[in-house]
């Protein structure tokens, strides 16, 4: 024990006299290990702590405090009591000792064994003996942390201090300026308010000491190591100021005053703070200030050019009205909500009668914000506004005025979450039902497309609210929509009509089944309509088909279209047939939410699609007549229809689908197909002639089996994989062997790891290797398609370019097979891992390759980098930049486009490495603005545009050169190129000029 004591004395001596700071850690370790106790340390420090030299006493207290910070959790209550008494006494000591004393107290107040009464004793000592704001930043932080710790562990004791605690805190924080300490101070104040501390007579003092920071004006310095944002400070202070209604009489006048500020952020902060008040205040606190608040809000919304200020103002108004709506009405009390809304209506209502003046929209938005705040408010506002708007609409003759009035009306018709009626309550619009429907139907017959678009939106809003449309109104609406689909060719109107039809069909399916679908079917199959009308009808059929009852009527119509296209009876083009498949796919997406729709696709749609495609393939093979359903574009459009539907199938249907598809393709079992007039034992997985014949239908097998959940067992999987492997490696038809390879990959992806999978992979790798190594083999391309992996092929003269494109396949999302929607096994961060494993090899291969083969490595690299997450791109860009710049000079336009798409997002926040390469970057980008490829010209112009946002001093030397180069694409023959050139040149023209950025 004597030895331990001598060790302790030695450590103390070295720390205090020898100024060896590392001895504090050794002392802490000794205490933790039980070599000596805290009280023994205090005893060993006796001479130091009683020294007449403040510096010596300071070193002694510093050592003790540093040890306590490491060991406070193991102290006993008696040890804590002794130490607290010591530290409280030291608060009266020399100023050089105070920082160490506060560090010690900070550690002790974290102890779980604080003696009763110790919290009050510590705080009284700090408040009486310390002037907090004369301390350095770290010491002030200690004080705030001590308060936070004690509020967590000794709340009742602190509340017993009453207003003395509030006064002490106010004195401590008054004048604080450091944002780190302000966050701590705001936390203490928030605890005081939210946990029910008695503010006593110091309500105004606490408010003043907090509100002096409102609104927060803080901009963190560049590369701020503290990581404190303005938003953190704003939200923390807002929680304090709005946390108690006792602050209302001080805060609300302050908000009105701050809204006069010229600083936009101050206005936004003030309005958002006012909105927060609405959650905690009652109408009593607000009543006195409502006229002033309304005046300020109206001014900000009506006069501002800032969307942020306008949005904040409308939110504040909504919050005030919501607060007033919660007031309980007594027979002898005034309805504060009615009084306030009367004020709002008086100032805004008359502007709605002036649809050609600019105040109509601010006034409408204010009234809509007020009406949307509560059901009571919507009743009051609607009763005053809607009759006036309807009267104005009927009195006006100009389409522009009518459109404005209808757009304003739309805002009142669409209920908000707060203004919706409760169960048993009627919509506020019931009284105006007939007039509203009449106005909408009238607008739908106008000649103005803009007015008709607005009318469809109002119609959607009416249709979604119970009781606002009678059955006759619904039928009339469907007839109007049908007419517009067939007659109007304006793209915006067509889109609006389709959207409106979709929303109404979900609520009123019977009307659409009986009136819309038959009319569209007749138009599509009549053979007399033009392609544009048929396309609108097909799109509309998909839009209304979200319920099983509608799908069972609409999807067969689309199947009829495909059948007619196959027979050639209506003259549908390949593009129209593909569009029909796209609509079928949109309908199939609803199978995810409806098992009934999934079963319908399984039982009806998919068998019919398979049957039609098989008929078309057989007809082409036997009669030489080519059906649109054999076209690659159409088959590619059929694939997502089937895969989307199959991906949503439940277990029993999914298993049956797997069995049917496999038996069809392996054994030619056509028994489940409708109109079963097919030859028996059809061989669908045999290599065909160059045309593809039946073999290209393997894409439909892929659609059916590769999209099923992984839990579904695929029958005869080994035999199926062997057939797919043969088809992949021996078929000469590109679409067929590519689809077979995808199907093989999709099935292997879902196969569980084990010996069976290893055997399949080993077999196929041997076959691929043999074919690839034999440079005279006719099946090298097919074998490579099945692999898409080997780096050596990048330098192969025949397969190099395809190998480079293969990296794009590997890195991008595969739309038809290897994606999460098809239940594929997609591992997390696989792109990053692939990049990490292979980028070095690509760079090495590029450096060692012959000049004419370097482009393949560049293409592969650009495909990889362009598909990486942006943050990874930023990290890896410096090392890869020389190669990417080289890629911009590559003659391959696919390489150029891939590289540009990778660079553009990076240029918005370029790393330092890129800024050092600006000369090379500008040279290559400006050259590409006149590329033969339109997409390359557009992408290069977007990159040049992005470069204008770099710090002005870095890009200003290039301004004249850029403006001269951009003059050429201004006259480009393509409108999209001219558009990008104008946008880029405008930014560069303003660069460095007065009034520019």
C-alpha positions, 0 to 999 in steps of 0.5 A, spaced: 500 500 500 505 504 501 508 503 494 501 505 491 501 511 495 508 513 493 506 512 486 500 516 487 505 522 490 509 521 484 504 522 479 501 528 482 508 531 483 510 530 476 503 533 473 503 539 478 510 541 479 513 537 472 507 540 468 507 533 465 499 533 462 500 525 460 500 523 468 493 525 468 491 519 464 495 515 468 492 517 474 485 516 472 487 509 470 490 507 477 483 510 480 479 505 475 483 499 476 482 500 484 490 502 485 488 508 489 481 512 490 479 519 489 479 521 496 487 518 496 488 522 490 485 528 494 489 527 500 495 526 495 494 533 492 493 536 499 500 540 499 498 543 492 491 545 494 493 549 500 499 552 496 499 560 496 501 560 489 494 560 485 498 556 479 500 550 483 493 550 486 490 550 479 494 545 477 492 541 483 484 542 481 486 541 474 488 534 475 483 532 480 477 534 475 481 531 469 480 524 473 473 525 475 471 526 468 473 519 467 471 516 473 465 520 476 460 514 475 464 509 480 464 514 486 460 513 492 455 518 495 459 520 500 465 521 496 461 526 491 458 529 498 466 531 500 468 533 493 462 537 492 463 541 498 470 542 496 469 544 489 463 549 491 468 552 496 473 553 490 469 557 486 471 563 491 478 562 489 483 565 484 480 566 477 485 562 474 482 556 478 475 557 476 475 553 469 478 547 473 473 547 478 467 548 473 470 542 469 470 538 476 463 540 477 460 538 470 463 531 472 460 531 479 453 533 476 453 527 472 453 522 478 447 518 479 448 518 487 448 526 488 446 527 495 439 530 496 440 538 496 446 538 492 443 541 486 441 547 490 447 548 493 451 547 487 447 552 483 447 557 489 454 557 489 455 558 481 450 564 481 452 567 487 460 566 486 461 566 478 459 572 473 458 567 467 459 572 461 466 574 464 468 567 463 471 564 457 467 560 452 469 553 454 467 555 462 461 558 460 459 551 456 461 548 463 455 552 466 450 550 461 452 543 461 451 543 469 444 546 469 442 541 463 445 535 468 442 537 474 435 538 470 435 531 468 437 528 475 434 533 480 428 537 477 424 537 483 430 540 487 431 545 482 423 547 481 423 548 489 428 554 488 422 557 484 423 564 481 431 564 484 433 559 479 430 563 473 433 569 475 440 565 476 439 562 469 437 569 466 443 572 469 448 567 467 446 567 459 445 574 458 450 577 453 452 570 450 454 570 443 457 563 441 452 559 437 455 553 441 453 555 447 447 558 445 444 552 443 445 549 450 442 555 453 436 554 448 436 547 451 436 550 458 430 555 457 426 550 453 426 545 459 424 550 464 418 552 459 416 545 457 417 542 464 413 547 468 418 551 472 415 557 475 417 563 472 414 567 477 415 575 476 421 573 471 417 572 465 419 578 461 426 577 463 427 570 461 423 572 454 428 578 453 434 574 454 432 569 449 428 574 444 434 578 443 437 573 438 430 573 434 430 573 428 437 569 428 442 572 423 447 567 423 452 564 417 457 559 419 463 560 416 466 556 410 468 549 413 465 550 419 468 545 424 463 546 429 457 544 424 452 548 427 447 551 422 442 557 422 436 552 422 438 549 428 439 555 432 432 558 429 428 551 431 431 551 438 430 558 439 423 558 436 421 552 441 423 557 447 419 563 444 413 559 442 413 554 448 409 558 453 403 562 452 406 567 458 410 570 452 404 572 448 404 579 450 411 580 448 412 575 442 406 577 438 408 585 438 415 583 436 413 579 430 409 584 428 415 589 428 420 584 425 415 583 419 417 590 417 424 588 416 427 588 409 431 582 410 427 576 407 430 570 412 427 575 418 420 575 415 420 568 414 423 566 421 417 571 424 412 568 420 414 561 421 414 563 429 407 566 428 405 559 425 408 555 431 404 560 436 398 557 433 399 550 436 400 553 443 396 559 444 389 560 445 384 565 442 385 569 448 392 570 447 391 572 440 385 576 440 388 583 442 394 582 436 389 580 431 388 586 427 396 588 427 398 580 425 393 580 419 395 587 417 402 584 417 400 577 413 396 581 408 402 585 406 407 580 406 403 575 401 400 581 397 407 585 396 412 580 396 416 577 390 418 571 394 415 564 394 418 563 401 415 569 404 408 568 401 408 560 403 410 562 410 405 568 410 399 563 408 401 558 413 401 563 419 394 565 417 392 558 417 395 557 424 392 563 426 385 561 424 386 554 426 387 556 433 381 561 433 377 555 431 379 551 437 375 557 441 369 554 445 363 559 444 359 561 450 352 564 449 355 571 452 362 571 448 364 574 442 365 569 436 373 570 435 373 566 429 367 570 426 370 577 428 377 575 425 374 572 418 370 578 417 376 582 417 379 578 412 373 577 408 372 585 408 380 586 406 380 580 400 373 579 398 372 585 393 379 583 389 376 577 387 371 581 383 377 584 379 379 578 375 384 582 371 387 585 376 394 582 380 391 582 387 386 577 385 391 571 386 394 574 393 387 575 396 384 568 393 390 565 396 389 568 403 382 566 403 383 559 401 388 559 407 383 561 412 378 557 409 382 551 409 384 551 416 378 548 419 371 546 418 368 552 421 372 557 417 371 553 411 363 554 412 364 561 414 368 563 408 365 559 403 358 562 404 361 569 403 365 567 397 362 561 393 356 565 391 360 571 389 365 567 384 359 563 381 355 570 380 362 573 377 363 567 372 356 567 369 356 575 368 363 575 365 364 573 357 371 573 356 375 566 357 381 569 360 376 572 366 372 566 367 378 561 367 381 566 373 375 565 376 374 558 375 382 557 378 380 561 384 374 557 385 378 550 385 382 552 391 375 553 395 372 546 392 378 542 394 378 541 401 384 540 406 386 535 411 383 540 416 377 543 413 374 536 411 367 535 414 367 530 420 363 523 420 356 525 419 357 532 417 356 535 410 361 538 405 360 545 406 359 545 398 352 541 398 348 548 398 352 550 392 352 543 388 347 544 382 351 551 381 358 548 381 356 542 377 353 547 372 359 552 371 363 546 370 359 543 365 359 549 362 366 550 362 367 544 359 364 546 352 368 552 352 372 553 346 378 555 350 383 549 352 385 553 358 378 554 361 377 546 360 383 544 363 381 548 369 374 545 369 377 538 369 380 539 375 374 542 379 370 536 376 375 532 380 375 535 386 367 535 386 367 528 384 372 526 390 367 529 395 361 525 397 354 528 396 356 533 391 355 530 384 348 526 383 348 520 379 345 524 373 351 529 374 356 523 374 353 520 367 353 527 364 361 528 367 363 522 363 359 524 357 363 530 357 370 527 358 368 521 353 367 527 348 373 531 350 377 524 349 375 523 342 374 531 339 380 535 343 387 534 341 390 539 345 396 535 349 395 539 356 387 538 355 388 531 353 392 529 359 388 533 364 381 529 361 385 523 362 387 524 369 380 527 371 377 520 368 382 516 372 380 520 379 372 519 378 373 512 375 375 510 382 369 513 385 364 512 380 366 505 376 359 503 374 358 510 370 365 509 366 363 501 365 357 503 362 358 509 358 365 511 357 368 504 355 363 502 350 364 508 346 372 508 346 372 501 344 367 503 338 372 508 336 378 504 337 375 498 333 371 502 328 377 503 323 375 510 321 379 514 327 386 516 326 392 514 330 392 520 335 384 519 337 386 511 338 392 513 342 388 518 346 382 512 347 387 507 349 391 512 354 384 513 357 382 506 358 389 505 362 387 511 366 380 509 368 382 502 370 384 501 377 378 497 380 377 490 378 370 491 375 373 496 370 379 492 369 375 486 367 371 491 362 377 495 359 383 490 359 379 485 354 378 491 349 386 492 349 386 485 348 381 485 342 386 491 339 392 486 339 388 481 336 385 486 330 392 488 329 394 481 328 389 479 323 390 486 320 383 488 320 384 495 323 391 497 320 394 498 327 401 500 326 407 497 330 407 503 334 400 503 336 400 496 338 406 497 342 402 503 346 397 498 347 401 494 351 404 500 355 397 501 357 396 494 359 402 494 363 399 500 367 393 496 368 397 491 371 401 495 376 394 495 380 395 488 381 400 490 386 394 492 390 389 488 388 389 480 388 383 480 384 386 484 378 392 479 379 388 473 378 384 476 372 391 477 369 393 470 370 387 467 368 385 471 362 390 477 360 397 473 360 394 466 356 391 471 351 397 475 350 401 468 350 396 465 345 396 471 340 404 472 340 404 464 339 399 465 333 403 470 330 410 467 330 407 460 327 403 464 322 410 468 320 413 461 320 408 457 316 405 462 311 410 468 311 405 473 313 408 478 318 404 480 324 406 486 328 406 481 334 412 478 331 416 485 331 421 486 336 418 493 339 412 489 340 415 483 344 419 488 348 413 492 350 409 485 351 414 483 356 413 488 362 406 487 361 407 480 363 413 481 368 409 486 372 403 482 373 407 476 375 411 480 380 404 481 383 402 474 383 400 471 390 403 464 392 398 459 389 397 463 382 405 464 382 406 457 382 401 455 377 404 461 372 411 458 373 408 451 371 404 453 365 410 457 362 415 452 363 411 446 360 409 451 354 416 452 353 419 446 354 414 441 352 409 445 348 404 444 352 398 449 350 392 446 354 392 453 358 392 457 352 385 460 349 382 458 342 387 452 343 388 450 335 396 450 336 400 444 333 402 439 339 409 439 341 411 446 339 419 447 340 419 454 342 427 453 345 430 451 339 434 455 335 431 458 329 433 461 322 436 468 322 429 471 323 428 468 330 421 465 328 419 461 335 425 462 339 424 470 340 418 468 344 423 466 349 422 473 352 415 471 354 418 466 358 423 471 361 417 475 363 413 470 366 418 466 370 424 471 372 419 476 375 416 471 380 417 471 387 424 468 389 420 463 394 416 460 388 419 453 385 421 453 378 419 446 375 424 442 371 429 448 373 435 444 371 433 442 364 430 449 363 437 452 364 440 447 359 435 449 354 436 456 355 444 455 355 443 452 348 439 457 345 443 463 348 450 460 345 447 457 338 442 461 336 444 467 331 438 471 332 440 477 336 433 478 340 432 471 341 439 469 344 439 476 348 433 474 351 435 467 353 441 470 356 437 474 360 432 469 362 438 464 364 441 470 368 434 471 372 433 464 374 440 463 376 440 470 380 434 467 384 437 460 385 439 459 392 447 458 393 449 451 394 452 445 390 446 445 384 448 452 383 455 451 383 455 446 378 450 450 373 455 456 373 461 451 372 458 448 366 456 454 363 463 458 364 467 452 361 462 453 355 463 460 355 471 460 355 471 455 350 467 459 345 471 465 347 478 462 346 476 460 339 477 466 335 474 463 329 468 460 333 461 463 330 458 463 337 463 468 340 458 474 340 452 469 343 457 466 349 459 473 350 452 476 351 451 470 356 457 472 360 458 480 359 464 480 364 471 478 362 476 484 362 480 481 357 475 482 351 476 489 352 482 489 347 479 484 343 478 487 336 471 483 335 468 484 342 471 490 345 466 495 344 460 490 346 464 488 352 465 496 354 457 496 353 457 490 357 459 494 363 453 499 362 448 493 362 452 490 369 451 497 372 445 500 370 438 497 372 435 492 368 428 494 366 425 487 364 429 482 369 434 483 374 431 489 378 427 489 385 420 489 382 422 482 379 424 480 386 431 479 383 437 478 389 440 485 388 445 486 393 446 493 397 452 497 394 453 492 389 455 498 384 460 501 389 463 494 390 464 493 382 467 499 382 472 498 387 474 491 385 475 493 377 476 500 376 484 499 377 484 494 372 481 498 367 486 504 368 491 499 368 488 496 361 487 503 358 495 505 360 497 498 357 493 498 351 494 500 344 492 506 342 486 504 337 484 499 343 484 505 348 477 507 347 474 500 349 477 502 356 474 509 356 467 507 354 467 501 360 470 506 365 465 512 363 459 506 364 461 505 371 462 512 373 456 514 370 452 509 374 455 510 381 452 514 386 454 522 386 457 522 393 462 516 390 463 520 384 465 526 388 470 521 392 473 518 386 473 523 381 480 526 382 483 519 381 479 518 374 479 525 372 485 524 367 481 518 363 474 522 363 477 528 360 481 523 355 474 520 354 471 526 352 476 526 346 474 519 344 471 519 337 465 514 340 459 518 341 456 513 346 463 514 350 462 522 350 455 522 352 456 517 358 462 521 360 458 528 360 452 525 364 457 523 369 460 530 369 454 534 369 452 533 376 459 533 379 460 540 376 455 543 380 459 542 386 466 540 383 472 538 387 478 541 387 482 536 382 476 539 377 478 546 378 485 545 376 483 542 370 479 547 367 483 549 361 482 542 358 475 541 360 473 547 357 477 545 350 473 539 350 466 541 352 466 547 347 468 542 342 463 537 343 457 543 342 458 542 335 458 534 335 454 531 330 450 527 335 444 532 338 444 528 345 452 530 345 451 537 343 445 538 349 449 534 354 455 538 353 451 545 353 449 543 360 456 542 362 458 549 360 452 552 363 454 548 370 461 551 369 458 558 370 456 557 377 463 556 379 466 561 383 467 567 379 474 568 379 476 561 377 471 562 370 471 569 368 478 568 364 474 563 360 468 568 359 469 571 352 472 564 349 465 561 351 461 566 349 464 566 342 463 558 342 456 558 344 454 563 338 454 557 334 449 552 337 444 558 338 443 557 330 442 549 331 437 546 327 434 542 333 430 546 338 432 543 344 439 544 342 438 552 341 434 552 348 440 549 352 445 554 348 440 560 350 440 558 357 448 557 358 449 563 354 445 568 358 448 565 364 455 566 361 453 573 359 451 576 366 458 573 369 462 579 371 457 584 369 454 589 373 447 586 376 450 579 374 451 574 379 
